[in-house]
Amino acid sequence: YTIVINPAGSDRVFLHCPGANDTFGADDIRYDLLETAPLFHFGYPPIMRRMYEDEGEQLTTIFRRAKATGITTSLDMALPDPHSAAGRADWVRICRATLPYVDIFLPSIEEILFMLHRSTYEALRRQADDGDILPLLTPELLSDVAAGLLEMGARVVGLKLGDRGFYLRTGTAAALADMGRGRPAQPATWADRELWAPCFRARFVGATGSGDATIAGFLAGLWHGLSAEEAVTAAVAVGACNVEAADTLSGLRSWEETMARVAAGWERHPLVLTASGWEWLPDRGLWRRLL
């Protein structure tokens, strides 16, 4: 169980008792239930002991067995405590072994920098006010990180950027066509895309569950057959709804209400990119890189 201390206007604190998370392994999943489902989503291996022990053997096994059912696989992460066993795990090796079986990889930028680019993460932390690296993010950094994750085997990479929105980079048409039953309705239209969607303006109350809500919006967009641009917009829309309540669910609205709010001209936070090769799409409300 987890107790979340969520003061208004500041980041939350988690008091966590792992319980069964420390014993959960590959044999605890009902793979027969995945035979006809479109999507398998798994989260938080850094707070599940067997997922990072033995160089992530159990995590890799889970995704290999899930992928063999023909389902589309999705993975979320969590930021490890640097002083814990999870913080000392070889996440480069774990990701290299697991990502070939992960279709959609959805970590936060802090998580993946900590895991795979520790020196960059620590340098940014030293530069940042109050340790917040988000204002220091550049398109070049996100592009390089996502390219590395695609090379490791992921087919779609989404990076959660807190109040700076959501970044997406996708693989080739051939890679996306191999994503399983939950793949985009038209994989070629999703291929080789690089998008950065700014957040919608919201009455901020608390951030508990905002990353999960953003992921849910993105995966729901995929499920509804949206384009890549529409899916990243759905991601930040659901995330923005989430932060308007202190708990994880009260701010969320139905899919129809959320999309109607977007269609009604919901205002976004400004996001200005000065990097070359990026263009603003005013009708979409997001940035796209010209590859």
GIDAFEN-V349857 format. One record per residue. N is the residue number from 1. RES is the residue in one letter. NEAR is the number of other ideal C-beta (glycine too) atoms within 12 Angstrom. Layout:
BEGIN
N/RES/NEAR
N/RES/NEAR
END
This chain:
BEGIN
1/Y/11
2/T/20
3/I/12
4/V/19
5/I/16
6/N/25
7/P/14
8/A/16
9/G/13
10/S/16
11/D/24
12/R/25
13/V/15
14/F/21
15/L/12
16/H/22
17/C/12
18/P/23
19/G/13
20/A/14
21/N/24
22/D/19
23/T/16
24/F/24
25/G/24
26/A/27
27/D/13
28/D/18
29/I/24
30/R/15
31/Y/23
32/D/12
33/L/12
34/L/27
35/E/17
36/T/15
37/A/23
38/P/28
39/L/30
40/F/37
41/H/31
42/F/37
43/G/29
44/Y/31
45/P/39
46/P/39
47/I/31
48/M/33
49/R/26
50/R/30
51/M/40
52/Y/36
53/E/24
54/D/20
55/E/21
56/G/37
57/E/23
58/Q/30
59/L/42
60/T/34
61/T/27
62/I/37
63/F/41
64/R/25
65/R/28
66/A/36
67/K/34
68/A/17
69/T/27
70/G/23
71/I/33
72/T/34
73/T/44
74/S/41
75/L/46
76/D/34
77/M/45
78/A/35
79/L/31
80/P/31
81/D/17
82/P/19
83/H/8
84/S/17
85/A/21
86/A/34
87/G/21
88/R/17
89/A/33
90/D/22
91/W/37
92/V/21
93/R/20
94/I/32
95/C/39
96/R/24
97/A/27
98/T/39
99/L/41
100/P/25
101/Y/37
102/V/45
103/D/45
104/I/50
105/F/47
106/L/46
107/P/43
108/S/39
109/I/42
110/E/37
111/E/37
112/I/43
113/L/35
114/F/32
115/M/40
116/L/34
117/H/27
118/R/23
119/S/12
120/T/27
121/Y/31
122/E/17
123/A/15
124/L/26
125/R/21
126/R/13
127/Q/17
128/A/18
129/D/12
130/D/11
131/G/17
132/D/20
133/I/32
134/L/31
135/P/18
136/L/24
137/L/36
138/T/25
139/P/31
140/E/22
141/L/28
142/L/41
143/S/31
144/D/26
145/V/39
146/A/40
147/A/23
148/G/27
149/L/43
150/L/33
151/E/22
152/M/29
153/G/29
154/A/38
155/R/44
156/V/49
157/V/45
158/G/52
159/L/48
160/K/43
161/L/43
162/G/31
163/D/29
164/R/35
165/G/41
166/F/48
167/Y/50
168/L/49
169/R/40
170/T/44
171/G/39
172/T/21
173/A/20
174/A/15
175/A/30
176/L/32
177/A/22
178/D/24
179/M/36
180/G/34
181/R/24
182/G/34
183/R/34
184/P/39
185/A/23
186/Q/16
187/P/30
188/A/20
189/T/21
190/W/36
191/A/27
192/D/27
193/R/40
194/E/39
195/L/45
196/W/46
197/A/45
198/P/34
199/C/39
200/F/39
201/R/22
202/A/29
203/R/16
204/F/27
205/V/25
206/G/29
207/A/36
208/T/32
209/G/32
210/S/43
211/G/38
212/D/30
213/A/39
214/T/45
215/I/41
216/A/36
217/G/43
218/F/46
219/L/36
220/A/32
221/G/38
222/L/42
223/W/25
224/H/22
225/G/20
226/L/28
227/S/28
228/A/42
229/E/30
230/E/34
231/A/41
232/V/50
233/T/41
234/A/42
235/A/48
236/V/51
237/A/48
238/V/43
239/G/46
240/A/40
241/C/39
242/N/37
243/V/38
244/E/30
245/A/25
246/A/25
247/D/20
248/T/27
249/L/19
250/S/17
251/G/29
252/L/28
253/R/25
254/S/12
255/W/22
256/E/12
257/E/17
258/T/33
259/M/24
260/A/15
261/R/29
262/V/33
263/A/16
264/A/12
265/G/13
266/W/25
267/E/16
268/R/32
269/H/24
270/P/16
271/L/29
272/V/15
273/L/29
274/T/12
275/A/22
276/S/12
277/G/15
278/W/25
279/E/20
280/W/23
281/L/25
282/P/11
283/D/13
284/R/25
285/G/31
286/L/39
287/W/35
288/R/30
289/R/28
290/L/16
291/L/17
END
